[in-house]
Amino acid sequence: MADTDTYLHLIGLEVLAILGITMALQSEKTAKRALSGAFLLVLGMLLAHFVSHILPDRFACFVYGTHREYRSLPRQY
């Protein structure tokens, strides 16, 4: 059985496909603008999630390195 993360990836890709098909079929300008905003939001979330999978250590060092209270903690690589 697949884990929850795999299911979330599949759901995100399906939502992108549905939004893309709906945008292609839509002719009304305001509806197309709202759909493209939703499409970009889901795509951005999936890309941020992808980056957190690819670069987890560098991402964590960046996040914790930007806060002064975390700089005094020893880093484990």
C-alpha positions, -999 to 999 in steps of 0.1 A, spaced: 0 0 0 13 34 -9 19 61 17 0 93 22 26 114 5 22 94 -28 -16 99 -26 -12 136 -21 11 138 -52 -15 119 -73 -44 141 -60 -24 173 -68 -16 161 -103 -52 152 -109 -64 186 -97 -39 202 -121 -52 181 -150 -88 190 -141 -81 227 -138 -61 226 -171 -89 209 -190 -115 232 -175 -95 263 -185 -92 250 -221 -129 245 -223 -139 278 -206 -145 308 -228 -156 333 -202 -127 357 -193 -134 360 -155 -139 323 -150 -107 316 -169 -88 341 -148 -100 324 -116 -92 290 -128 -57 300 -139 -52 315 -104 -62 282 -88 -40 263 -113 -10 285 -103 -17 281 -66 -18 243 -68 12 242 -91 32 264 -67 23 242 -38 34 211 -56 67 227 -67 74 238 -31 67 203 -19 89 189 -46 118 212 -36 113 201 0 118 165 -12 148 172 -33 167 195 -10 155 188 26 188 195 43 196 227 24 160 238 28 161 233 65 195 250 68 181 280 49 150 282 70 167 278 104 197 300 93 174 330 88 164 331 124 188 344 149 177 321 178 185 290 157 221 301 148 235 291 182 223 255 178 249 230 165 241 219 130 240 182 120 248 174 84 
